[in-house]
């Protein structure tokens, strides 16, 4: 089975992939909030729903954020293999 070992706990790769996609979409939506004119209400609702979905993958999110910090790169520039290599 393809997995990432982090602090003696296995994280299946599927949650890493999904959590990474969710984090990228979150960054996109949050950037939209900062722009002139902001985002629409539907996109704001999507952002809240997305954050709830991310709560299903706490270990994957932690591994992704740690990888971004170690590489000194924004989360939305990471690829799943980046997380696998540094995990």
C-alpha positions as CSV (number, residue, x, y, z in Angstrom):
1,X,0.0,0.0,0.0
2,X,1.2,3.5,-0.9
3,X,1.5,5.5,2.3
4,X,3.5,8.2,4.0
5,X,4.9,7.6,7.4
6,X,4.8,10.6,9.7
7,X,5.5,10.2,13.5
8,X,5.0,6.4,13.3
9,X,1.6,6.8,11.7
10,X,0.7,5.8,8.2
11,X,-1.1,8.3,6.0
12,X,-2.6,6.8,2.8
13,X,-1.7,8.8,-0.3
14,X,-5.3,9.4,-1.4
15,X,-5.9,11.7,1.5
16,X,-2.7,13.6,0.7
17,X,-3.9,14.1,-2.9
18,X,-7.4,15.2,-1.9
19,X,-6.2,17.4,0.9
20,X,-3.6,19.1,-1.3
21,X,-6.3,19.8,-4.0
22,X,-8.6,21.2,-1.3
23,X,-5.8,23.4,0.1
24,X,-5.0,24.7,-3.4
25,X,-8.7,25.6,-3.9
26,X,-8.8,27.2,-0.5
27,X,-5.9,29.4,-1.4
28,X,-7.6,30.4,-4.7
29,X,-10.8,31.3,-2.9
30,X,-8.9,33.3,-0.2
31,X,-7.0,35.2,-2.9
32,X,-10.3,36.0,-4.5
33,X,-11.5,37.5,-1.2
34,X,-8.5,39.8,-1.1
35,X,-9.0,41.2,-4.6
36,X,-11.0,44.3,-5.4
37,X,-14.6,43.3,-5.7
38,X,-14.0,40.2,-3.7
39,X,-15.8,36.9,-4.4
40,X,-19.4,36.1,-4.6
41,X,-21.5,34.6,-1.8
42,X,-21.5,31.2,-3.5
43,X,-17.7,31.1,-3.5
44,X,-17.7,32.2,0.1
45,X,-20.0,29.3,1.0
46,X,-17.7,26.9,-1.0
47,X,-14.8,28.1,1.1
48,X,-16.7,27.2,4.3
49,X,-17.6,23.8,3.0
50,X,-14.1,23.2,1.8
51,X,-12.7,24.0,5.3
52,X,-15.1,21.4,6.7
53,X,-13.9,18.8,4.3
54,X,-10.3,19.5,5.2
55,X,-11.1,18.6,8.8
56,X,-11.4,15.0,7.6
57,X,-7.7,14.9,6.9
58,X,-5.8,16.4,9.8
59,X,-2.7,14.2,9.3
60,X,-2.5,14.9,5.6
61,X,-3.0,18.6,6.1
62,X,-0.2,18.6,8.7
63,X,2.1,16.8,6.4
64,X,1.4,19.1,3.5
65,X,1.8,22.3,5.6
66,X,5.0,20.9,7.1
67,X,6.3,20.1,3.6
68,X,5.5,23.7,2.4
69,X,7.3,25.1,5.4
70,X,10.4,22.9,4.9
71,X,10.5,23.8,1.2
72,X,9.7,27.4,1.9
73,X,7.0,27.3,-0.8
74,X,3.3,28.2,-0.8
75,X,1.0,25.2,-0.5
76,X,-0.6,25.9,-3.8
77,X,2.7,25.3,-5.6
78,X,3.2,21.8,-4.1
79,X,2.7,18.5,-5.9
80,X,1.8,15.2,-4.1
81,X,5.2,13.8,-4.8
82,X,6.7,16.8,-2.9
83,X,4.9,15.6,0.2
84,X,5.9,12.0,-0.4
85,X,9.6,12.8,-0.8
86,X,9.8,14.9,2.4
87,X,7.4,12.8,4.5
